[in-house]
Amino acid sequence: MTRKIVITGAAGLVGQNLFARLAPRSDMRLIGIDKHPTNTPLLKRMHPDLEIIQADLAQPGDWADAFAGADAVVLNQAQIGGLVEKEFIDNNVRATERIVDAMRQHNVPYFVHISSSVVNSKANDFYTQSKTAQERFIDTVEIPHVALRPTLMFGWFDRKHLGWLRRFMEKAPVFPIPGNGRFIRQPLYVGDFASIIASCLESKPTGTFDISGREQIDYGALIQLIHDIVKPKARIVYIPYRLFWLLLTVYALVDKNPPFTTKQLEALIIPETFPVIDWPARFGVTATPLKAALEETYLDPRYAPITLDF
């Protein structure tokens, strides 16, 4: 029996990785929805036999018809970076409300909500505020669902975070690290996260789960590990935090959609860790060791060369 699965935010980091892993399965009919003008066509070119819809989910439209007969939905669209508050509200809150309306209209029996670990964070930025509001709304939805809260993710198609930092290493003569670099990160391999989502589509659990990277590592050590794997030309240097902040401020005057902002820098240095549950046992997946995951991310000949647009 073929199940119909609708994936929103299909052209982003999680969506692209989920499609890469689920598309070969004959028991699933995947439908992806995303509004990105270049990443959505890229997803279609990589999976020409699948239905990909380019639409803004914050606006009403025919895209809602795609939910008819769906067995499950992966509610995954998100605004992660940027400087405009309205974009976060539209993509993380308004679009979610419209998607839930579509699921109710077409009696979708189950969905997987991709939340974020930032709902547990001390950070206070547009992303944290909007994702917190999104999860509070999801908690009121009567349709059976599971909410997954991943920490910072990396993997194939990563255009932000570690993906952008890795590409910066290739272009710049030096790679700056703010302060002493000793702030703990728990990066989560998106390949493992895609496996968790696939497991949820099979077993349909309900509840909220914190999905954290199982290995804690200093930011400076993480950058050094990536540097050792990709061997770029950039030399790693440590610079004072205030100088780093000022450089990002100046860069934002030139680039109105910067890949890394002062708000993200402020969140980066917050000394916090996130809950770690035994998600390999809970969802029946195998956790990929951090070094092996980074090697697969940056050395895989199929997907490592592909870069998404901002």
N, C-alpha and C positions, 0 to 999 in steps of 0.2 A: 504494500500500500504506500503510495506516494503522499507525503505530507507537504502542505504549503506553508512556507515560512517567510514572513515579511521582515526585512531588516532595515531599520531606519538608520541614517548616518552611515550608509553602506560604503561610501567612498573614503571614509576616514581611516585612522589607524586600526581600530578594532574591526570595523566593517570589512576593510580590505583583507585583513588576516583571516577573518571568519569565512569570507568567500573563498579564499585560497585553499582553505582546509575542507570546506563543506561542498564546494562545487562538484567535485568528482563523485559524490554520493548519488546513487540512482534512486534512493528512497526519499529524497527531498527535492521539492520544487522551490527554488529560492527566488525571491523578488526583492530587489534592492531599491531604496529611495534615498536620494541625496540631492542637494541643491548646488553643490560646488561646480562651477562652470568648466573646470578642466579635469578635476579628479574623477568626476562622475563619468565622463566619456572614456577616461582611462580604464575605469572598472569595466565598462562595456566592452572595450577592445580586448581586455584580458579574458572576459567571459562572454563571448558573442552569442552563445546559445541561451543565455539567461535574460530574464526581463529586468531591465534597469530603468527606473523612472527618475527624471530630473525634475525636482519640484521643491518649493519652499514650504515646509511643513507648518510654518507659522501662519500661512495663509490658506484659506479654504480653496479646494480645488478637486479635480477629478482623481487625484492621487488616492483619495479616501476609498475609491472603488476597489483598489488593490487588496483591501483587507477582507473583501467578501470571500468566504470559504477558507480563510486562513486557519490553520491549526495552531499556530503560535506566532508571536511577534517578538523580535528583539528590539526593544526601545533603546536606541543607542546614539541618536543624534546629540551633539553637544557643541557649544561654543567654548573653547578652551582658552585661547589667547585673544588679545586685542585691547583696545583702549576705550571702546564705546559701550556704555552700560546697556543700551537698548539691544545690542546684538546678543548679549548674554541672556537677557530677559526673553527675547523672541525665540532663540534657539533652544534654551534650556527649560523655559517655563511655558510660554505660549504654544510652542510646537507640541510639547508634551500633552497639554490639555486637548489640543485638536486630535492628536493620535488616539488618546483615550476615548474621545467622542467617536472616532471611527471604529475603534474596537467594540465599543458598546453597540453602535449601530449595526455592526455585522456579526455580533455575538461571538467574538473571538474568545476561545475558552481559556487561554493561558498566555502570559507574556513574561519575558525576562527583561528586567529594568537594569540598565547599566548606570549605576550611581557613581559615587567617587569617595575616596578616603577623606577628601577635604571636608566632608560633613563632620568629621571628628577633629578637624585641624584648628589650630589657633590663628590661622591666616584669616585676613579680612579683606577680600577683594571681590571683584564682580563675579568671578568664577565660583568662589566659595559660597557667596550669598545666593547665587542663582541655583547652584546644584543643591544647596540645602533646602531652598524653597521647592525645588522639583521633587526631592524625596519626600518632603512633608505632604505634598499633593498626592504622590503615588501611594502613600500610606493610607489615604482615604478611599482608594479605588477598590471596588468590590471584586473585580475580576481576579481569579487566582494568579499569583505572580511571585517571582523571587527577585529580590534586589541585591545586586552585587556591587560592593564598594572596592574597586581596585586602587592600589597606590600608583605612583608614577610608573608608566609603562614604556617599554621599548620593544623594538622588533622590526620586522620588515615594514616598509612604507612609513617609517617614523619621520615626519617632516618637522616636528617640534622636539623640544627637550633633548634627549641624547642623540637623536638623529641629526638635529641641527648642529649640536656641538661637535659631532663627529665630522660633519662637512666643513665646519669652520676650521677644524684642525688641518684640513687639506689646503685651505686657501690662505690662511694667515701665517706669518712667520713666528708669532708667539700665541700661546693659548693662555689667557688670564684666568686665574682662580681667585675668587674673592676671599680676603682674610687668610686664615690658616687652612681652609678647606676641611676642617674637622667638624662637619655636621653630617649626621647620620642620614643615609638614604636607604630605602627598601625597594629598589626597582623590581618591577614585576614583568616577566617576559610575556609579551602579548600572545605568543604561541600557546603558552600554558593557559592563559585566560580564555583564549578561543576554545580550548579543549573543555574548560569548565562550562562555558556557555553551551557547547554541544551536549555535554552531559545533562545540563538542565533541560534542554529540549527533549531529551529522552525520558528522564525520570520525573520531571515537573515538580521539583521541590518548591516549597513556599517559605517565606521568611526573609530575613536580611542577613547577609554574610559579608564580613570584612575579608577581602582577598588581598593580602599583603605579600610583597616579596619576602621569601623565607630567609634570605641572607641580608644581614645589615652590613653596610660598608660606608666608610667616610666618602664624602663627595670627591675629595682630592684623590683618594685611592681608586675610586671608580673611574675617574678621568684618566688616571695613569694606566689602568687595566685596558681601557679602550685604546689608548695611545699605543700600548704594547701590541695590541692585535692588529690595528690598521697601519701602524708605522707611518704616520703622516710627517710632513716637514715641520710642523709647528713645534716650538719649544715651549714646555709648560712653565709658566711663571706665576708667582703669587703676588697679588697687588692688594693694597688696602681696600677694605669694603667701600668706604666713602668715595674713593676715586672710581671704583667700578660702577657705583650708583650714578655718579655724575656722567660717566661715559655713556651709560644707557640712556640717560636723560637727553644728552646731546643727540644721540643716534635717533631717538624718537622724534626729534624735530625734523629729521631728514626723511625717515621712513614712518609713514602714518600707520602701518600695520607691522610693527616690529616682531620678530620671532621670539624675542626675550625682552621682558619689560622690567621696570623697577619694582612693580608689584610682585612679579614672579621671583625676583632676586630677594625681596624681603621675605617671601614665603620659603625660599630655598634655605635660608640660614636659621630658620626657627628650629631649635633643638627638640625634636619630637620624634617618637616612633609610633607605629600603628599596631593594633592587635594582630597577632598571628594565630590563625586557627589551623587545624590539620586538614586543609582543603584537599590535599591529594587523596586522603582516605575518605573525606566526606563526599567528594565528587568522582572518585575513581579515576583520577588522572595522575600522571607521573610528573613531578616537578623537575624541570631542567636546571642543572647547576648553572650559576650565574656566568661563569667563564664560557661554558659550552653554549649558552644562549647568546652571549655577545658574539662569539665566533660565528654562529649560524646567522645572526643578524647581519654582520658586516662582510662575511666571506661567501655566503650562498650565491652561486652564479645566476640563479633564476631571478631572485627578487632583490638582492643587495644593491644592484645598480639602479633600481627604480626609486625615484624621488617624487613625492607628492608636492603639489603647490600649496602655498599658504592661502 
